[in-house]
Amino acid sequence: MNNVCSRCQHENMVGALICENCGALLIVEQSGRTKKTRQFSPGEDTAPSIPVEQGTRTFEASAKLSLQFGESEERMVELVDGGEVTVGRADRHTSVQPTVNLNDLRAWEYGVSRLHIAIRRSGPDLYLLDLGSTNGTFLNGARLAPREPAPLHHKDRVRLGRFEMVVSFIDDEESDG
């Protein structure tokens, strides 16, 4: 039996947590033998803010992380299970060397800290952490609390200070076919 979204009536795959059509949160409750989809209203504290264009793909074993900056600049990163990459600006006067160095993109002009964020992998899940940056980190428009992991999804928009990027999961097996 498919999971029907109560907002748009789209039939989602069994086990889906988010409607692939409209982005609504799908929570299945058991009431006797009947399953029904619970729809959180936008004002409830437990309902996350999920943009419609956001994907729900998991980070597969063969996937790479794509960080897209503007129209033409992209950085591909491999991220092993239990691993972490950092994004920021290298500093020749100290030993700070982020995994993804944004110096060539003039990131300092946009308020990017030397070690601004970390992206951590735990199995098929990725998490974004602000590393105590000066100008803050924003995930899909919401400011992150420093050092508190937030789930990171395919096509999420991340802003470091005023420096914007889009995160994508690129599966090598998909692109080969």
Backbone bond lengths (Angstrom), bond angles and torsions (degrees), N, CA, C in turn:
res aa  C-N    CA-C-N  psi(-1)  N-CA   C-N-CA  omega(-1)  CA-C   N-CA-C  phi
1 M - - - 1.455 - - 1.530 108.88 -
2 N 1.308 117.28 132.28 1.452 121.72 178.99 1.507 111.08 -80.31
3 N 1.326 115.47 159.33 1.450 123.40 -179.58 1.526 107.89 -96.46
4 V 1.342 118.45 108.92 1.459 122.82 -176.08 1.524 109.70 -89.82
5 C 1.328 115.51 129.71 1.462 121.62 179.19 1.530 109.59 -72.30
6 S 1.317 116.89 131.61 1.463 120.18 179.97 1.528 111.70 -76.12
7 R 1.324 118.16 -17.70 1.464 120.94 179.58 1.534 111.76 -82.15
8 C 1.355 117.84 -51.99 1.476 120.71 -173.64 1.529 113.62 -115.24
9 Q 1.328 118.02 -2.03 1.464 124.62 178.97 1.524 113.55 66.84
10 H 1.338 117.63 17.66 1.464 121.88 177.52 1.526 109.23 -73.74
11 E 1.348 116.23 138.53 1.464 120.37 177.51 1.523 108.78 -87.11
12 N 1.328 116.55 114.27 1.452 123.52 179.64 1.521 109.95 -98.93
13 M 1.321 115.81 162.54 1.458 120.42 177.50 1.525 109.90 -63.80
14 V 1.304 116.14 152.20 1.457 121.56 176.64 1.528 108.15 -60.59
15 G 1.308 116.74 133.57 1.452 121.66 179.11 1.511 114.18 90.75
16 A 1.342 118.53 -5.22 1.468 121.35 179.39 1.523 109.06 -64.40
17 L 1.318 116.42 139.20 1.462 121.25 178.28 1.518 112.03 -99.63
18 I 1.344 115.99 -22.61 1.455 121.42 -177.98 1.525 107.66 -132.28
19 C 1.325 117.06 136.64 1.463 121.51 179.54 1.521 109.52 -64.76
20 E 1.331 116.03 125.92 1.463 119.91 -178.99 1.518 112.39 -72.98
21 N 1.331 118.34 -12.85 1.459 122.51 -179.78 1.529 112.09 -91.84
22 C 1.330 118.13 -49.77 1.469 119.97 -173.97 1.528 114.17 -116.35
23 G 1.342 118.23 -7.97 1.455 120.91 177.63 1.522 114.50 85.02
24 A 1.322 118.23 4.83 1.466 120.85 -179.90 1.528 110.33 -68.28
25 L 1.320 115.43 146.90 1.450 121.61 178.72 1.526 109.26 -76.21
26 L 1.340 116.36 129.04 1.464 121.93 179.48 1.521 108.40 -110.03
27 I 1.299 117.45 117.22 1.457 122.08 176.19 1.516 106.77 -122.26
28 V 1.314 116.38 123.19 1.459 120.22 -178.03 1.521 108.46 -94.77
29 E 1.307 115.29 126.56 1.458 120.91 177.80 1.518 108.75 -109.22
30 Q 1.307 116.24 148.28 1.454 121.19 175.90 1.523 107.82 -98.10
31 S 1.301 117.03 125.54 1.464 120.64 172.79 1.526 105.76 -134.54
32 G 1.318 114.90 95.33 1.455 119.68 -173.15 1.518 108.39 68.99
33 R 1.329 117.86 -124.38 1.462 122.14 179.21 1.521 111.68 -101.51
34 T 1.320 117.26 -5.61 1.458 120.48 -175.97 1.521 110.49 -95.91
35 K 1.341 115.39 132.30 1.454 120.25 175.13 1.515 108.64 -99.58
36 K 1.308 116.25 138.22 1.456 118.69 173.62 1.519 108.55 -134.93
37 T 1.313 116.72 153.36 1.458 121.78 -179.49 1.514 109.11 -90.47
38 R 1.298 115.93 127.18 1.455 120.65 178.43 1.508 108.32 -94.11
39 Q 1.309 118.43 129.42 1.464 123.73 178.91 1.524 108.05 -109.85
40 F 1.324 116.30 120.11 1.448 119.92 175.82 1.515 109.23 -75.94
41 S 1.321 116.91 142.73 1.465 119.36 174.18 1.530 107.68 -83.39
42 P 1.347 117.89 153.81 1.459 120.76 -175.65 1.522 114.57 -57.11
43 G 1.319 118.79 -26.18 1.456 121.15 -177.63 1.520 115.10 -82.69
44 E 1.306 119.14 -12.03 1.453 120.86 -177.86 1.519 110.81 -72.61
45 D 1.332 116.19 138.65 1.460 121.67 -179.66 1.513 113.41 -61.18
46 T 1.331 117.46 -29.68 1.454 120.27 -175.40 1.519 113.25 -83.36
47 A 1.326 118.40 -7.30 1.465 120.86 -178.85 1.522 110.00 -90.16
48 P 1.354 117.53 116.04 1.459 119.05 178.70 1.525 110.78 -72.73
49 S 1.319 116.12 154.47 1.450 121.46 176.53 1.523 107.86 -85.40
50 I 1.334 117.03 111.12 1.457 121.55 -175.90 1.521 108.48 -121.20
51 P 1.337 117.47 115.41 1.463 118.45 178.17 1.523 110.84 -69.21
52 V 1.315 117.00 150.47 1.455 121.61 -176.19 1.514 112.32 -60.21
53 E 1.356 117.54 -37.84 1.456 119.23 -176.20 1.524 113.54 -76.91
54 Q 1.307 118.62 -8.26 1.457 121.99 -177.84 1.520 111.16 -67.25
55 G 1.302 116.18 137.63 1.452 120.96 177.64 1.514 111.71 -91.67
56 T 1.308 116.57 169.14 1.454 121.22 179.11 1.513 111.32 -122.55
57 R 1.346 116.76 10.72 1.454 120.17 -179.63 1.517 110.44 -57.90
58 T 1.323 115.10 145.72 1.455 119.65 173.55 1.520 108.60 -90.61
59 F 1.305 115.85 163.16 1.454 122.10 -177.95 1.518 107.78 -88.14
60 E 1.326 116.66 98.13 1.459 122.88 -175.99 1.527 111.38 -69.58
61 A 1.332 116.60 161.64 1.464 122.20 -177.63 1.516 112.19 -57.20
62 S 1.334 117.85 -34.75 1.465 121.06 -177.49 1.532 113.04 -91.61
63 A 1.313 117.96 4.65 1.458 121.44 -174.76 1.524 112.70 -80.01
64 K 1.324 114.02 156.93 1.459 122.55 171.36 1.515 107.20 -122.17
65 L 1.314 114.82 155.31 1.452 121.49 -179.69 1.522 108.04 -95.67
66 S 1.320 116.72 126.48 1.454 121.97 177.68 1.518 108.59 -107.83
67 L 1.327 116.25 126.21 1.455 122.22 175.17 1.523 106.29 -110.24
68 Q 1.328 116.86 113.55 1.466 122.47 -176.21 1.520 109.20 -103.39
69 F 1.326 115.29 122.45 1.463 122.20 179.64 1.514 108.41 -114.04
70 G 1.306 118.29 108.19 1.460 120.91 -179.58 1.517 111.83 69.81
71 E 1.324 114.90 -156.98 1.465 121.15 -175.40 1.522 113.76 -75.92
72 S 1.336 117.90 -35.55 1.461 118.36 -167.87 1.523 116.18 -125.35
73 E 1.296 119.29 -9.64 1.465 120.73 -175.42 1.531 110.08 -99.43
74 E 1.346 115.70 126.34 1.457 121.41 -179.36 1.524 108.74 -139.44
75 R 1.323 116.02 142.39 1.463 121.99 173.76 1.516 107.77 -123.03
76 M 1.328 116.42 130.25 1.466 121.98 177.27 1.520 108.13 -101.15
77 V 1.329 116.39 136.14 1.458 122.17 -177.31 1.520 109.07 -132.67
78 E 1.327 116.87 133.51 1.461 120.95 171.93 1.519 106.98 -90.96
79 L 1.314 115.63 139.03 1.461 120.57 -176.18 1.514 108.79 -137.12
80 V 1.329 117.13 108.00 1.464 121.84 -178.68 1.525 110.27 -79.65
81 D 1.323 115.97 159.20 1.462 121.28 178.52 1.526 109.35 -58.81
82 G 1.320 116.25 129.65 1.456 121.62 -177.80 1.512 112.94 83.87
83 G 1.325 117.02 -1.12 1.462 121.98 -177.51 1.508 113.16 -89.99
84 E 1.335 113.92 174.49 1.451 121.39 -178.34 1.517 109.46 -148.76
85 V 1.317 116.56 142.64 1.456 122.10 169.69 1.518 107.49 -120.94
86 T 1.338 115.91 148.12 1.453 120.76 176.51 1.523 108.57 -114.08
87 V 1.315 115.62 150.20 1.458 122.11 179.53 1.513 107.72 -127.06
88 G 1.320 115.74 133.25 1.459 120.83 179.57 1.512 111.12 173.70
89 R 1.340 115.95 -146.88 1.465 122.24 -177.82 1.525 109.74 -122.73
90 A 1.301 116.77 131.07 1.468 120.71 175.06 1.526 108.65 -70.55
91 D 1.322 115.44 147.82 1.463 120.99 179.58 1.517 108.52 -126.66
92 R 1.325 116.90 116.23 1.469 120.40 -177.28 1.523 112.64 -71.21
93 H 1.323 118.34 -15.22 1.459 121.86 -179.76 1.524 113.09 -89.42
94 T 1.333 116.45 -13.84 1.466 120.92 177.51 1.526 107.51 -129.65
95 S 1.289 116.82 -176.79 1.468 120.18 -179.99 1.524 112.53 -92.27
96 V 1.324 118.83 11.96 1.465 122.08 -178.14 1.526 109.62 -68.85
97 Q 1.327 115.90 118.31 1.465 123.41 179.23 1.524 109.00 -138.43
98 P 1.334 118.84 90.75 1.471 119.37 177.71 1.520 110.64 -66.85
99 T 1.318 116.25 156.19 1.462 121.45 176.76 1.523 110.38 -59.71
100 V 1.336 116.63 -44.36 1.459 122.62 177.37 1.524 107.12 -111.09
101 N 1.341 115.43 107.73 1.456 122.97 -177.31 1.524 109.18 -92.49
102 L 1.323 117.19 122.72 1.457 122.24 -177.02 1.527 113.37 -102.74
103 N 1.328 117.94 15.35 1.468 120.80 -179.17 1.525 111.84 -55.90
104 D 1.332 117.79 -43.27 1.458 121.14 -176.37 1.527 113.22 -67.65
105 L 1.317 117.90 -12.39 1.466 122.28 178.34 1.534 111.41 -100.89
106 R 1.337 115.98 14.35 1.475 123.08 179.69 1.537 111.85 54.85
107 A 1.316 115.55 40.30 1.464 121.40 -175.36 1.532 112.77 -62.36
108 W 1.338 117.57 -27.81 1.464 120.14 179.39 1.522 111.18 -60.56
109 E 1.349 117.06 -30.14 1.467 120.78 179.43 1.521 111.82 -69.62
110 Y 1.310 116.57 -19.90 1.465 121.80 -177.88 1.530 112.78 -104.29
111 G 1.331 116.83 6.54 1.456 120.29 174.72 1.513 115.76 86.51
112 V 1.344 117.69 25.47 1.459 120.79 178.17 1.525 109.12 -82.83
113 S 1.326 116.65 130.16 1.463 122.45 178.49 1.523 110.60 -78.79
114 R 1.325 116.53 165.67 1.466 120.97 -179.29 1.533 111.36 -59.54
115 L 1.297 116.81 -50.32 1.472 121.83 171.02 1.519 105.96 -117.88
116 H 1.314 116.42 91.00 1.459 121.31 -171.85 1.525 112.44 -86.04
117 I 1.346 116.61 -52.09 1.466 120.41 -178.70 1.519 110.92 -135.67
118 A 1.330 114.09 162.87 1.462 122.06 169.11 1.522 106.77 -126.99
119 I 1.331 115.01 144.63 1.458 121.41 172.65 1.515 106.10 -117.94
120 R 1.320 116.65 119.27 1.464 122.76 -176.87 1.517 110.49 -111.11
121 R 1.329 114.76 145.11 1.466 120.48 178.74 1.517 110.09 -113.70
122 S 1.330 115.14 134.03 1.457 122.30 173.70 1.524 106.74 -133.92
123 G 1.338 116.29 96.88 1.468 120.65 -175.16 1.508 109.58 64.27
124 P 1.356 117.60 -128.32 1.461 120.00 -179.33 1.531 113.35 -86.25
125 D 1.335 117.76 4.88 1.456 121.71 -175.89 1.524 111.63 -107.77
126 L 1.343 115.40 142.74 1.454 121.94 175.22 1.524 108.65 -116.80
127 Y 1.342 114.95 147.48 1.455 121.49 179.68 1.519 109.40 -131.08
128 L 1.323 115.86 141.23 1.450 123.52 179.27 1.522 108.90 -106.55
129 L 1.339 116.44 133.81 1.461 121.28 178.09 1.522 109.83 -130.04
130 D 1.308 116.44 131.44 1.457 121.41 169.30 1.527 105.86 -79.40
131 L 1.330 117.18 129.78 1.467 121.17 -175.72 1.528 112.44 -94.62
132 G 1.331 116.67 34.91 1.461 120.77 179.76 1.517 111.32 80.21
133 S 1.323 116.55 34.79 1.468 121.75 -177.30 1.524 111.45 -64.30
134 T 1.311 115.26 156.98 1.460 121.40 -179.82 1.522 112.08 -70.46
135 N 1.327 117.01 -43.11 1.460 121.09 -173.01 1.516 114.92 -104.42
136 G 1.318 118.08 6.72 1.452 121.63 173.44 1.518 114.83 83.72
137 T 1.332 114.38 162.40 1.459 123.77 177.45 1.515 107.42 -125.88
138 F 1.337 115.79 136.75 1.451 122.05 -177.58 1.524 109.01 -123.54
139 L 1.321 116.67 129.14 1.457 123.02 178.48 1.518 107.64 -111.48
140 N 1.338 116.40 111.83 1.467 122.05 -176.63 1.525 111.55 51.55
141 G 1.328 115.82 40.30 1.457 122.36 176.05 1.515 115.73 90.07
142 A 1.317 119.14 -12.34 1.468 122.35 -179.00 1.524 109.92 -98.31
143 R 1.325 116.44 130.13 1.460 120.78 -179.76 1.526 110.39 -72.23
144 L 1.324 116.08 133.83 1.467 121.30 178.91 1.516 110.46 -88.04
145 A 1.314 115.70 144.68 1.461 120.86 171.97 1.530 107.37 -74.98
146 P 1.335 118.45 140.41 1.467 120.47 -179.73 1.523 112.34 -57.61
147 R 1.322 115.21 135.96 1.462 125.31 173.77 1.533 115.04 62.66
148 E 1.326 116.95 17.99 1.461 120.65 175.68 1.520 108.52 -110.00
149 P 1.355 118.00 117.24 1.462 120.48 -175.73 1.530 112.57 -65.51
150 A 1.338 114.44 138.88 1.464 121.80 175.73 1.526 107.44 -124.34
151 P 1.334 118.39 135.96 1.469 120.35 179.50 1.532 110.94 -58.85
152 L 1.317 115.45 137.20 1.461 122.02 -179.73 1.523 108.23 -113.81
153 H 1.333 116.60 130.23 1.463 122.38 -176.10 1.520 111.18 -119.76
154 H 1.324 114.49 162.29 1.456 122.71 175.13 1.532 109.60 -56.28
155 K 1.323 116.35 130.17 1.471 125.21 178.10 1.526 113.67 74.07
156 D 1.327 118.36 17.98 1.462 120.24 173.83 1.519 109.87 -69.25
157 R 1.323 115.21 148.79 1.471 122.06 175.43 1.524 107.68 -101.99
158 V 1.330 115.30 127.56 1.461 121.61 -178.76 1.522 107.77 -122.22
159 R 1.340 116.01 134.65 1.458 120.52 177.34 1.520 108.79 -122.57
160 L 1.331 115.97 125.81 1.457 123.38 176.73 1.519 106.78 -105.26
161 G 1.331 117.51 104.94 1.459 119.10 -170.89 1.519 107.89 63.27
162 R 1.348 116.55 -111.95 1.472 121.29 175.09 1.526 111.79 -112.78
163 F 1.318 117.40 12.58 1.463 123.64 -177.58 1.527 108.99 -96.55
164 E 1.338 117.10 118.07 1.467 120.83 -173.67 1.516 112.77 -104.88
165 M 1.335 114.64 147.95 1.454 121.58 175.62 1.525 109.32 -151.50
166 V 1.347 114.59 161.23 1.467 121.87 176.26 1.523 106.71 -119.09
167 V 1.326 115.99 133.96 1.459 122.25 -179.20 1.529 108.38 -101.05
168 S 1.337 116.25 129.91 1.468 120.99 177.90 1.515 109.82 -131.17
169 F 1.321 115.34 151.49 1.460 121.72 174.84 1.520 107.22 -102.20
170 I 1.314 117.53 117.95 1.454 122.45 -178.41 1.520 107.82 -109.03
171 D 1.334 115.90 117.99 1.460 120.74 -179.90 1.519 108.95 -95.44
172 D 1.346 117.06 116.43 1.462 121.89 -178.61 1.513 111.78 -57.40
173 E 1.325 117.93 -35.76 1.471 121.22 -178.88 1.530 110.66 -65.79
174 E 1.350 117.87 -34.97 1.457 121.42 178.05 1.508 111.20 -68.82
175 S 1.351 116.94 -42.37 1.444 120.38 -175.96 1.526 113.12 -73.66
176 D 1.352 117.87 -18.44 1.457 121.57 178.52 1.516 111.56 -74.50
177 G 1.333 118.16 -28.62 1.457 122.85 -172.65 1.441 111.74 -93.21
